[in-house]
Amino acid sequence: MEDSASSISKWFGLLPPRKFCDDKCYFIPGMANSTVFETNKGLVIFDLPTKQNAMKTFQAIRKFTTKPVKYLIYSHGHFDHAYGSEPFIKEIKEKKWEIPEIIAHENCIRRFEKYKLLDKYHEWINRQQFASVIRDTTNQTIDPNKALYPTIILRGNESNYFFTLDGLEFELYHDKGETDDSIWLWVPEKEIICSGDLILSSFPNIGNPYKVQRYPKDWAIALDKMLEKGAKYLAPGHGQLIEGKENVEDALSITAEALHFVHDEIVKRLNEGKWFEDIYYEMLEIFPEKFRKHPMLKPIYGCYRFAIHATYRLYHGWYDSGNPTDLFPARKKDVAREFLIIANESKYLSRARLLFEEGKLQLALHVLDILILGEEEVSRETLIEALQLKFKILKKKVKQEPSFIAKNIINNAANQIKDKLKIIKK
Ligand SMILES: [Zn+2]
């Protein structure tokens, strides 16, 4: 079996660029994937790389072809799909070529504006989410003021846009999924679909804990529409090129099925009057084996557990427990202090150790949090021990956790504990 480090490096595009189909199509991994179509009249590029990978992708394309870029298409406006334009624009200016058409959905423009508004916040989020791969902290993941705005804009929910270059037809469709600005491409003559992140070779990233609402049902419907095309090649937003009608059909149908499943089972439980906790644990119990085992649904990046949260949120407000204690709750540190008044700190510490030894890591964390949150009531020695044990548990969880996003969240917290311990021990 493939280990998670190898899956994630493939997922992040550490694969060689390659030709495919009739050798006039190029698949260029660069964190996310760019797909290039060469015609006698120039190039159509579906998705730009990240700002950091821009030169690498540009050079890879220029090894295959010297034709001018005529169309740039953003599958959506995330930083790994729409911000690596610099070397392309530089070349266009140097060679005095015409500026290419840039195609995106109107919600992509709203996204670019949002990135300007929440510049610092998004930078912080991305540093948390990608902590294990972003090493250069001086280099921003995106420069919101350098977004290249679209010249051809798909508008509304049912929108599409068809164009021809050198007789080759390109069909673009908008559907919501990971984002509200997704576009996917169908090239009938070559039987190629470029899906953007509607397929990302991992369990669909519906429930990113840091990010805004995503759209499981619309996402499933988008994949159903792709299935109708009967494509021979599927260029996903992340991961390897998928080749052969059967493999394409399998990738699309299993991902669609998983999305329908998450959505429909949660809707059913909402209609039964269930609260989040019950829905969450029931959903974990009924997760079908065929999804768990399927290589396209591995929790490499996002995961099923996150998807449950996000699908619930699609239809539900933030009051999710049904317990009015949670409606206007006290501060957690005040609650912890009350628990420490009821029972001595040593009881919590020994209970947490026992739970840890029994492998009940999550429960151990909850008990330790009483000591850590209630630190003002706790001796320095106990606090140090509680923090050390929490650090150990989090590091163990990092090792066990398959999802890149979850791994980073847990590891960041472990590092914060390490820093806190240094200060306390001084
Ligand atoms: Zn992506």
Boltz pocket constraint, residues with backbone or C-beta under 6 A from the ligand:
constraints:
  - pocket:
      binder: B
      contacts: [[A, 32], [A, 78], [A, 80], [A, 81], [A, 197], [A, 237], [A, 238]]
      max_distance: 6.0
